[in-house]
């Protein structure tokens, strides 16, 4: 049976739209529907999602909204990075237009006037955080893996994620923004990117309840298990927290720690784009002082736009997504050669 928009319900058939938007009972149900691409976001999906939210915000038939992903691999792998690469190399406005529309959509989620529920099952990376973590009911499962891995491709975490990460406990947000480390369900909750964990096998039952007007809550939660991130705060907070206001200082602190994980983190950071690391550190420090998600998204647009003019973004996407040799050649290659004036230029 088709929903109000004439689309078939969750499950999918050949040649379906890449975003399914339909009303089921009292639920506005959004499904990212590019399972072969791990539901990576493209411009048409973003526009359709935003338009659905605008319509449902004032629709009395819709009491809540749910977003989930088609297939079994995850909610969303992020934005269509290859499209951004092609837009930059062809010197078109595609990346800028994409980010403008995406960030407007992120803001509409953060300000949606009704319960906005996200099933963050499986992989939820980059732009996937943007369509979920700004919601009011954020559900992870035992299969969830969350991350903002932008520094590995010569970019800074965007989609308003730094608003959330800047408000994470201790030095966790800075650590996650710089390293792009993946979080399981317990860690995602500790970091403030999710609210509670449910078994993936329980999601169909939660969906049925949402159609009947029942919003999932703590009574539906299961124990996500121990948080490795909480245990690691013994070295993360001293290395990434108060007073760690330069990459060089963070590196010095990591080098002095006895924990093997701290040494491994230092090696990991040295593989990231030096420019992206320094800009990201400045961006999350600024995000901590910005009062709204919209303010952080405005900063994201300035920063992301500036990265399109830097060689590291093209090189990072080439190495990680296009050629997949995982051997990016950053310019400059050393933290010490990224000047404060260059970092400041990303925010002007």
C-alpha positions as CSV (number, residue, x, y, z in Angstrom):
1,X,0.0,0.0,0.0
2,X,1.4,3.4,-1.0
3,X,1.9,6.2,1.4
4,X,0.7,9.8,1.0
5,X,3.5,10.6,-1.4
6,X,2.8,7.6,-3.6
7,X,5.8,5.6,-2.5
8,X,5.8,2.0,-1.4
9,X,6.6,1.3,2.3
10,X,9.9,0.3,3.7
11,X,11.5,-2.7,2.0
12,X,12.1,-1.4,-1.5
13,X,11.8,-2.4,-5.1
14,X,13.8,-1.7,-8.2
15,X,13.9,1.9,-9.4
16,X,12.5,3.4,-6.2
17,X,13.4,7.0,-5.3
18,X,16.6,7.4,-3.3
19,X,14.7,8.9,-0.4
20,X,11.4,7.3,0.6
21,X,9.1,9.8,2.4
22,X,5.7,8.6,3.4
23,X,3.2,8.8,6.2
24,X,2.4,5.6,8.1
25,X,-0.3,6.1,10.7
26,X,0.8,9.2,12.7
27,X,4.5,8.7,11.6
28,X,6.4,10.6,9.0
29,X,8.8,7.9,7.8
30,X,12.0,8.8,6.0
31,X,14.3,6.1,4.6
32,X,17.6,6.7,2.9
33,X,17.4,4.4,-0.1
34,X,20.8,3.9,-1.7
35,X,21.8,0.7,0.0
36,X,24.5,-0.2,-2.6
37,X,26.2,3.1,-1.7
38,X,25.5,2.7,2.0
39,X,22.9,5.4,1.7
40,X,25.4,8.1,0.9
41,X,23.7,11.5,0.6
42,X,23.4,13.3,-2.7
43,X,21.8,16.6,-3.5
44,X,18.4,15.3,-4.5
45,X,18.1,13.2,-1.3
46,X,18.9,16.3,0.8
47,X,16.4,18.5,-1.0
48,X,13.6,15.8,-0.7
49,X,14.4,15.2,3.0
50,X,14.3,18.9,3.8
51,X,11.0,19.4,1.8
52,X,9.4,16.5,3.7
53,X,10.4,18.0,7.0
54,X,9.0,21.4,6.0
55,X,5.7,19.8,5.1
56,X,5.4,17.6,8.1
57,X,6.3,20.3,10.6
58,X,2.8,21.8,10.3
59,X,0.9,18.7,9.2
60,X,-1.4,17.6,12.1
61,X,-1.5,14.1,10.7
62,X,2.2,13.7,11.5
63,X,3.0,13.4,15.2
64,X,6.6,12.3,14.9
65,X,9.3,11.6,12.3
66,X,11.6,8.6,11.9
67,X,14.7,8.3,9.8
68,X,16.4,5.0,9.0
69,X,18.4,3.5,6.2
70,X,17.6,0.8,3.6
71,X,19.7,-2.4,3.6
72,X,21.5,-4.0,6.4
73,X,24.8,-2.1,6.5
74,X,23.9,1.1,8.2
75,X,22.0,4.4,8.3
76,X,24.4,6.4,6.1
77,X,28.0,6.5,5.1
78,X,28.0,10.3,4.8
79,X,27.9,12.7,1.9
80,X,28.7,11.6,-1.7
81,X,32.4,12.4,-1.5
82,X,33.1,11.3,-5.1
83,X,30.6,13.9,-6.2
84,X,32.4,16.6,-4.2
85,X,35.7,15.4,-5.7
86,X,34.3,15.7,-9.2
87,X,32.9,19.1,-8.5
88,X,36.2,20.5,-7.2
89,X,38.3,19.0,-10.0
90,X,35.8,20.4,-12.6
91,X,35.8,23.8,-10.9
92,X,32.0,23.9,-10.5
93,X,29.8,25.1,-7.6
94,X,28.5,21.6,-6.9
95,X,30.3,21.2,-3.5
96,X,29.2,24.6,-2.2
97,X,25.6,24.1,-3.4
98,X,25.6,20.7,-1.8
99,X,26.9,22.0,1.6
100,X,24.5,24.9,1.6
101,X,21.5,22.6,1.1
102,X,22.8,20.0,3.5
103,X,23.5,22.4,6.3
104,X,20.0,24.0,5.9
105,X,18.6,20.5,6.2
106,X,20.7,19.8,9.3
107,X,19.3,23.0,11.0
108,X,15.8,21.9,10.2
109,X,16.4,18.6,12.0
110,X,17.9,20.4,15.1
111,X,14.8,22.7,15.2
112,X,12.1,20.2,14.2
113,X,9.1,20.9,16.5
114,X,8.0,17.3,16.8
115,X,9.9,14.1,18.0
116,X,12.5,13.3,15.5
117,X,13.7,9.7,15.9
118,X,16.8,8.3,14.3
119,X,17.6,4.6,14.0
120,X,21.4,4.8,14.0
121,X,21.9,1.1,13.2
122,X,25.1,-0.1,11.6
123,X,27.4,2.5,10.1
124,X,26.6,6.2,10.7
125,X,29.4,8.4,9.4
126,X,29.9,12.0,8.5
127,X,26.7,13.3,6.9
128,X,24.9,10.4,8.6
129,X,25.6,12.1,11.9
130,X,24.0,15.2,10.5
131,X,20.7,13.5,9.7
132,X,20.5,11.7,13.0
133,X,22.5,13.2,15.9
134,X,20.6,16.5,15.9
135,X,17.3,14.6,16.4
136,X,15.5,14.4,19.7
137,X,15.5,10.6,20.0
138,X,18.7,9.0,18.8
139,X,18.8,5.2,19.0
140,X,21.9,3.1,18.5
141,X,22.1,-0.7,18.4
142,X,24.7,-3.3,19.2
143,X,25.7,-3.0,15.5
144,X,26.3,0.8,15.5
145,X,29.5,2.4,14.4
146,X,29.6,6.3,14.5
147,X,32.4,8.6,13.4
148,X,33.3,11.9,11.9
149,X,36.3,10.9,9.8
150,X,36.9,14.1,7.8
151,X,40.5,14.8,8.9
152,X,41.6,11.7,7.0
153,X,40.5,13.3,3.7
154,X,41.8,16.8,4.4
155,X,38.5,18.2,5.6
156,X,37.1,19.4,9.0
157,X,34.1,17.7,10.6
158,X,30.9,19.5,9.5
159,X,27.1,19.1,9.5
160,X,27.0,20.8,12.9
161,X,28.8,17.9,14.5
162,X,31.2,20.2,16.3
163,X,28.3,21.8,18.2
164,X,27.8,18.4,19.8
165,X,31.4,17.3,20.1
166,X,32.4,20.6,21.7
167,X,29.9,19.8,24.5
168,X,31.1,16.3,25.0
169,X,32.7,15.5,28.4
170,X,36.3,16.4,29.1
171,X,38.5,16.1,26.0
172,X,36.4,13.5,24.2
173,X,35.0,15.8,21.6
174,X,38.3,17.2,20.6
175,X,39.8,13.7,20.5
176,X,36.9,12.4,18.3
177,X,37.0,15.4,16.0
178,X,40.7,15.1,15.3
179,X,41.1,11.4,15.1
180,X,37.8,10.4,13.5
181,X,37.7,7.4,15.8
182,X,34.7,5.1,15.4
183,X,32.3,4.7,18.3
184,X,30.3,1.7,19.3
185,X,26.9,2.2,21.0
186,X,28.2,2.8,24.6
187,X,30.8,5.2,23.4
188,X,28.3,7.1,21.2
189,X,26.1,7.6,24.2
190,X,28.9,8.8,26.4
191,X,30.0,11.3,23.7
192,X,26.5,12.7,23.5
193,X,25.8,11.6,19.9
194,X,23.1,9.1,20.9
195,X,20.5,8.7,23.7
196,X,20.1,5.0,24.3
197,X,20.7,1.6,22.8
198,X,18.2,-0.9,21.6
199,X,18.7,-4.3,20.1
200,X,18.7,-4.2,16.3
201,X,16.2,-7.1,16.3
202,X,13.8,-4.8,18.2
203,X,13.7,-2.0,15.6
204,X,10.7,-3.4,13.7
205,X,8.7,-3.4,16.9
206,X,9.7,0.1,17.7
207,X,8.7,1.1,14.1
208,X,5.3,-0.4,14.7
209,X,5.0,1.5,17.9
210,X,5.9,4.8,16.2
211,X,3.2,4.2,13.6
212,X,0.8,4.0,16.5
213,X,2.1,7.1,18.2
214,X,4.4,5.6,20.7
215,X,7.8,7.3,21.1
216,X,10.7,5.0,22.1
217,X,12.2,5.8,25.5
218,X,14.4,4.4,28.2
219,X,12.0,1.5,28.8
220,X,13.0,0.2,25.4
221,X,16.7,0.4,26.0
222,X,19.2,-2.4,26.6
223,X,22.6,-2.2,28.3
224,X,25.1,-1.2,25.6
225,X,28.0,-2.7,27.6
226,X,31.1,-0.9,28.9
227,X,32.4,2.2,27.2
228,X,36.0,2.0,26.2
229,X,36.0,5.7,25.7
230,X,35.1,6.3,29.3
231,X,38.0,4.1,30.4
232,X,40.4,6.0,28.1
233,X,39.5,9.4,29.6
234,X,42.4,8.9,32.0
235,X,44.7,9.9,29.1
236,X,42.3,11.5,26.6
237,X,41.3,14.3,29.0
238,X,44.8,15.4,29.9
239,X,46.0,15.2,26.3
240,X,43.0,16.8,24.5
241,X,41.3,18.8,27.2
242,X,42.0,22.1,29.0
243,X,45.1,23.9,27.8
244,X,45.6,21.6,24.8
245,X,45.2,24.4,22.3
246,X,47.6,23.4,19.6
247,X,48.3,20.2,17.8
248,X,51.9,20.4,18.9
249,X,50.9,20.6,22.5
250,X,48.5,17.6,22.1
251,X,51.3,15.7,20.5
252,X,53.7,16.5,23.3
253,X,51.2,15.4,25.9
254,X,50.5,12.1,24.1
255,X,54.2,11.4,23.8
256,X,54.6,11.7,27.6
257,X,51.8,9.3,28.4
258,X,52.6,5.6,29.3
259,X,49.5,4.1,27.8
260,X,49.9,2.2,24.5
261,X,46.7,3.7,23.2
262,X,48.1,7.2,23.6
263,X,51.2,6.3,21.5
264,X,49.0,4.7,18.9
265,X,46.9,7.9,18.8
266,X,49.9,10.0,18.1
267,X,50.9,7.8,15.2
268,X,47.3,8.0,13.9
269,X,47.3,11.8,14.1
270,X,50.6,12.0,12.1
271,X,48.7,10.3,9.2
272,X,46.0,13.0,9.1
273,X,46.2,16.2,7.0
274,X,48.2,18.7,9.1
275,X,46.0,21.6,7.8
276,X,42.8,19.7,8.5
277,X,44.0,19.0,12.1
278,X,44.9,22.5,12.9
279,X,41.7,24.0,11.4
280,X,39.6,21.4,13.1
281,X,41.1,22.2,16.5
282,X,40.4,25.9,16.0
283,X,36.9,25.1,14.8
284,X,35.9,23.0,17.8
285,X,37.3,25.5,20.2
286,X,35.2,28.2,18.5
287,X,32.2,25.9,18.4
288,X,32.3,25.6,22.2
289,X,31.6,29.4,22.3
290,X,28.8,29.4,19.6
291,X,25.3,29.4,21.1
292,X,23.4,27.5,18.5
293,X,23.7,24.7,15.9
294,X,23.0,27.3,13.2
295,X,26.0,29.3,14.3
296,X,28.2,26.2,14.0
297,X,26.7,25.3,10.6
298,X,27.5,28.8,9.4
299,X,31.1,28.3,10.5
300,X,31.1,24.9,8.8
301,X,30.1,26.5,5.5
302,X,33.0,29.0,5.7
303,X,35.5,26.3,6.7
304,X,34.3,23.7,4.1
305,X,34.3,26.3,1.3
306,X,37.9,27.2,2.2
307,X,38.9,23.6,2.0
308,X,37.8,23.4,-1.6
309,X,40.7,25.7,-2.4
310,X,43.3,23.7,-0.6
311,X,45.0,20.7,-2.2
312,X,44.6,18.4,0.7
313,X,40.9,17.8,0.2
314,X,41.4,16.7,-3.4
315,X,44.4,14.6,-2.4
316,X,42.7,13.0,0.6
317,X,39.6,12.0,-1.4
318,X,41.9,10.7,-4.2
319,X,43.9,8.5,-1.7
320,X,41.0,7.2,0.3
321,X,38.1,7.1,-2.1
322,X,39.2,7.3,-5.8
323,X,42.5,5.5,-6.1
324,X,42.3,3.9,-2.6
325,X,46.1,3.7,-2.2
326,X,45.7,5.2,1.3
327,X,48.9,7.2,0.8
328,X,47.9,10.9,0.7
329,X,50.7,13.4,0.1
330,X,49.7,16.4,2.3
331,X,50.7,20.0,1.5
332,X,52.3,20.9,3.8
333,X,53.3,17.6,5.3
334,X,54.2,18.9,8.7
335,X,52.2,20.5,11.5
336,X,54.9,23.1,12.0
337,X,54.5,24.4,8.5
338,X,50.8,25.3,8.9
339,X,50.8,28.9,10.1
340,X,48.4,30.6,12.4
341,X,47.5,33.0,9.7
342,X,46.6,30.2,7.3
343,X,44.3,28.6,10.0
344,X,42.7,32.0,10.6
345,X,41.9,32.4,6.9
346,X,39.4,29.5,7.2
347,X,37.3,31.6,9.5
348,X,37.5,35.0,7.8
